[in-house]
Amino acid sequence: MKKTRIIVAVISVAALVSISMYAYGKGSVSDESLAENAEALAGARSAQRIVCYSQYLVHDSMRCLECVTCEYVNGAGFEKGGYCSVGGL
């Protein structure tokens, strides 16, 4: 009886981990949004304005401009919110 409970518990944990990993993968940032962010950063010097994002995914190796504060944050933007004026570039 104890052996059956242990097997059921192991299978339940494995299923929970699998579902969590699947859900985490579905929320990943697309290559298109990363390309748009790179274009915005590249064009900021000449245009003096840059695309900002109202929503972004926190990511330590990427940076994007948050619309609320018009400051860079660690993350990858996925929903454009408008533009921020960038002076002194």
C-alpha positions as a printed NumPy array, in Angstrom:
array([[  0.   ,   0.   ,   0.   ],
       [  2.821,   2.428,   0.848],
       [  4.539,   1.583,  -2.418],
       [  1.408,   2.524,  -4.384],
       [  1.152,   5.873,  -2.589],
       [  4.796,   6.646,  -3.329],
       [  4.33 ,   5.806,  -7.01 ],
       [  1.214,   7.994,  -7.222],
       [  3.053,  10.861,  -5.503],
       [  6.02 ,  10.599,  -7.89 ],
       [  3.733,  10.562, -10.934],
       [  1.802,  13.568,  -9.588],
       [  4.981,  15.574,  -9.035],
       [  6.25 ,  14.664, -12.517],
       [  2.956,  15.784, -14.066],
       [  3.022,  19.062, -12.135],
       [  6.589,  19.787, -13.244],
       [  5.72 ,  18.975, -16.865],
       [  2.69 ,  21.265, -16.847],
       [  4.699,  24.077, -15.245],
       [  7.485,  23.804, -17.82 ],
       [  4.955,  23.812, -20.665],
       [  3.246,  26.933, -19.285],
       [  6.609,  28.663, -18.808],
       [  7.568,  27.942, -22.433],
       [  4.296,  29.371, -23.748],
       [  5.064,  32.768, -22.183],
       [  8.458,  33.183, -23.823],
       [  9.341,  36.292, -25.785],
       [  9.167,  35.973, -29.573],
       [ 12.069,  36.757, -31.902],
       [  9.932,  39.434, -33.569],
       [  9.53 ,  41.483, -30.387],
       [ 13.256,  41.201, -29.665],
       [ 14.043,  42.425, -33.196],
       [ 11.683,  45.39 , -32.766],
       [ 13.368,  46.274, -29.486],
       [ 16.808,  46.135, -31.125],
       [ 15.601,  48.369, -33.988],
       [ 14.217,  50.871, -31.51 ],
       [ 17.486,  50.979, -29.606],
       [ 19.49 ,  51.379, -32.832],
       [ 17.294,  54.204, -34.116],
       [ 17.234,  56.144, -30.851],
       [ 20.352,  58.193, -31.606],
       [ 18.965,  59.751, -34.761],
       [ 15.268,  59.988, -33.902],
       [ 15.661,  61.266, -30.307],
       [ 12.675,  59.127, -29.355],
       [ 12.46 ,  55.454, -28.656],
       [  9.722,  52.865, -28.441],
       [  8.724,  52.111, -24.883],
       [  6.856,  49.099, -23.598],
       [  3.821,  49.019, -21.341],
       [  4.437,  45.331, -20.619],
       [  7.689,  43.436, -20.473],
       [  9.084,  40.176, -19.201],
       [ 11.838,  40.509, -16.614],
       [ 15.088,  39.184, -18.054],
       [ 18.557,  39.899, -16.625],
       [ 20.438,  39.867, -19.947],
       [ 18.063,  42.211, -21.848],
       [ 17.034,  45.839, -21.431],
       [ 13.953,  47.724, -22.58 ],
       [ 12.399,  51.127, -21.962],
       [  9.429,  51.156, -19.595],
       [  6.717,  53.659, -20.619],
       [  5.612,  54.658, -17.128],
       [  9.023,  55.981, -16.067],
       [ 10.803,  56.276, -19.456],
       [ 13.721,  54.47 , -17.835],
       [ 15.5  ,  51.287, -18.868],
       [ 14.632,  48.131, -16.973],
       [ 15.959,  44.575, -17.109],
       [ 13.54 ,  42.87 , -19.43 ],
       [ 12.27 ,  42.173, -22.917],
       [  9.318,  44.274, -24.015],
       [  6.391,  42.566, -25.687],
       [  3.604,  45.163, -25.778],
       [  4.381,  48.572, -27.23 ],
       [  3.028,  51.446, -25.219],
       [  4.226,  54.445, -27.2  ],
       [  7.417,  56.496, -27.323],
       [  9.674,  58.199, -24.846],
       [ 11.689,  61.297, -25.688],
       [ 15.368,  60.678, -25.132],
       [ 17.542,  63.762, -24.865],
       [ 21.312,  64.164, -24.784],
       [ 22.248,  61.147, -26.872]])
